[in-house]
Amino acid sequence: MKCPVCDNKFIPRTFYPEDSIFSSPDGKKFNSGFNGYVNMGGKPPEVIIGSWVTYCPKCNYIMKFVKELVRKEKIQTHGMKGTELTEKLNTYYFGFEFGDYSQYLKEIIKKVEEDIEVKMKDINIEIWENLYSIDDNFKFLVRFFNNLKEYCDKTLNININSDMPNKIKKLKLPKDVELSLLQLNNIKNAIVKGDYDLSREEEDMINNILVKFVFYLVDSHIRPLINEEQLKDGFEFVSMKDLEVEIRIYLAKYLYSTFNSNPNSSKQIKTFLENVF
């Protein structure tokens, strides 16, 4: 919407009903009233019984819009005598083309969520989520690193013949995640070669690595979508604070539903959401 006084462009925070007096180009006065009362015998013959009001956030100019106009008209059907004229009320509804801020924000969030969902499909998060059904640590590590190898080879086009440590390093992971993956890859190789007893620390590392790595995937794929400069460029009339809150709510629902079978995930999800912006 553009303010007629200061030319400021904005999305109205809200529209609210108000009793108003409108002037027509020919000088008539239209009185609005939300009680629906229409004076059958008085003048003027037109009464506005629906009007919306908003204001410019820059100069506070009050803008009023007609929603519904009732016009009292004399009706004469075919064959009726002139003395038998009847009066009726015809209601004219005006198309209200403006939406308020909450409606606009809802449309924007829907678009952002759809873009995020596309990225989530690119990650193929289901193959990682399915690893939760594996109770055996060794089987889990074998499947996990098979998934990781496929991700590196197909998604990132990393040299197929490169060994796993080199693939891990080329991912440019956060240092703690990279170190954990390198250590777990060594543990997996040691178990393959013979008997190996996992320490408590190594078991904890196995329990936490899946969530940490998937959070890396989520972050790296959606980061371009929720970059503040990107959001500002595409949605100039939305408060970044409001947009970030809505995106956090969406991601929280998605992540908690995805990792609800892992008791170690809640703290990591909370930390991830705190740092996502």
N, C-alpha and C positions, 0 to 999 in steps of 0.2 A: 504494500500500500504506500502511496505517496502523499505526504502532507501538502495541502494546497497553499499553506502559508509559508513554510520554510523549506519545502521540497525534500524533506527528509524521507528516505525509504525505510520501511520497517515492517515487521510482522506484529500486529496488535497482540498484546498479552491476553486480552479478553474483550468480548463485547457484552454489554449489559443493557437490559431494558430500562427505559426512562420515559416519563411523561414529557412530551416536547411540543413545541409549536413550530410548524413549518410554514414557510412562505412560498407560494407558487410564483412563476414569472409574471402572472397578471395581477398579483397583489393579494390573492386570497390567502387566508390563514387556515391551516389545518391543525387541529388540536388532537394530540394522541392521548390515549388512556387505556391502560391494560385491563380495565374492568369490563371492557367490551360494550360499554354504554353508547348508544347512538340516539341522539335526539330526533325523533321522528318528525316533529313539527317545526323545528327551528332551522337555522342556517349556521354554517354553510352546509350544503348537501353532501360534501365529502368529509369523512372523518378517518384519520389514521389511527388504527387500533393496534398496530404493531410497529415498533421502532427500536433500532439498536444504536448504541452509543459507544464510542471508544475515543482515545485521545492520542496525540502525537507524543512520544516519549522525549522528544527533543525540545519542543516549544510549548507542550501541553495544550495545543489547540484541540478543542472538542469537535469531533466529527459525528454527525448523526445520519442514519440511514433508514429509509422507509422499508418496512417489511410487508405490511398489509394495509391496504386502503379499502374502506367501505364507501361505496357511492350510492346514494339514494336516487333512484330513478323512477320515473312514471312509465308504467307499462300499459299498452293498449293492444289487446288481441284483435284478430281479424273479426269484423262484424260488430264490435263493441261500440256503443254510443259514446260520444264525447264526455257525457256526464258520468260514465261508468269507468273512468280511468282508475287504475289501482297503482299503489306504490309498492316497490320491493327494494330490497338491498342487494346489490351486486358487490361481491368481494373480489378485489384484484390483488393477487400475490406477486410480489416482486422477487425475482431470483437474486439471492444473496450470494455473491460470488466470492466473498472473502472468508477465509478460515482464521482461527486464532492461533496463538503460538503453540499450544498443546497439540493441536491437530497437525501443524507443520512439523513439529518435533517428532511426532509419531510416524509421519511419512518418511522423514529422514532416517530415523532409527531402523525402520523396516528395510530401507535400501542398504544401510550399512550391514545389518544382520545378514541379508541375502548375500552380500559380497563376502562376508566372513565365512558363511556356510560353504560357499564355493571353494574357498581356500582350505577349509577343513576336509573337504572331499579330496582335494589334491594331496593332502597329507596321508590319506587313507588310514585314518586313525583307528579304524576297526581292527586292523591286523595287530596293532599294539594293545588295544583294549582286550583282545582275546587271550593275551598272555597271562591275564589274571587267573585263568582257569587252570594253569599249570602249577602244581604244588611242589614238584621236584626241582630243586635249585639248578641241577645240571641241565635238565631238559629245558628249563626256562632260559638259561644262558645260551644254549645252542639255538633255540628258536629266536631269541632276541637278536643275536648276532647275525643270523640268517636274514632277518628282517632289515637289519642295519645295512648289511651288504647290498641287498636289493635296492634299498633307498639310495645309497651312494652311487650305485651303478646306473640305475634308471633315472632317478630324479636329478641328481647332480652331475651325471655323466663323468664320474670319476673313473679313471683307468681301471678296467675290470681286473687286470692282472696285478694291480697294486695290492700289497698285503693290508690286513685290517688295521694295524697301527697307523699306516700312512693315510688310509681312508679316514680314520678318526681325526687325525691332525688336520686334514684338508677341510673338514667340516667347520673349522673355526668356532668351536664350541666355547662356552664359558669354561674357564680353567678347571673349576672343581668337577664339572661334568666330564670334561676331556680326561682328566686324571682318573676318575672313577671307571670310565670305559676302558682305558688302557689297562688298569689293574684287573678288571673283571675279565678282559680278554685273556690275560695271562693266566688267571685262575681257571678259566674254561679250558685252556690248552693243557694246564697241569692235571686237571681231572681226567682229560682224555688219555693222557699218557700213563696214568696209574692211579692208585688210591690217593685221595687227598681229603683231608679233614678241614672243613671250613671253620674259620674262627667266628666268634660272635660279631666282630666288626665287619667281616666280609659278608655275613648274612644280612646285616643291616644295610650294607651297600647294595646288595642285590634287591632288597625290599624297596629301596628308594630310587634306584636308577631309572626305572621305567617312567615314573612320574616326572623326574627331572628332565629326562630326554624328551618326553612328549611336550613338556612345557617349552623346551627349546624350539621344537618344531612349530608349536602354535605361535610362539612369539615371533619367530623369524618369518613366518608366512603372513601373519596379520599385521605386523608392524607397519608396513607401507600403507595399509588401509587406515590405521588410526593415528598416523603421524599428524601432529597438530597443524603443521603447515598445509598438509593435504586436506584436512577437515575444514580449515579456514577458507581454503580456496574454493571448495565445493559447496560449502554451507555457510555463507557469510552472515545470515541473519540468526543463526543459532548460537546460544551461549556455549562456549567450549566446556564449561563446568557441567552444564546440563547434559551435553552430549557424552562426556566422559562417564558420568554417573550411569547413564542408560547402557553404555557399552559394557561397563563393569558388571551391571546387573545381568546382562545377557551372558557374558562370559562365565560368571559365577554359576548360573543355572546349568550352562553347558558342561562346565568342568566337574561340578559336583555330581551331576547325573552320570557323567562318563566314568568317574573314578570312585563312585560310591562303594565299590567292593573292596577298596584298599584303605585300611585304617590309618595308613601313614600319609595319606594324601591331603587331609584337611589343612594342616599347617602349611604345607607347600603351596596349596591353592591360594590360601590367604596371602602369603608372601608374594606370590606371583601377581595377584590382583593389585596389591599395594604398589608394585613396581611397574605395572603394565604401561603407565603413562609417564 
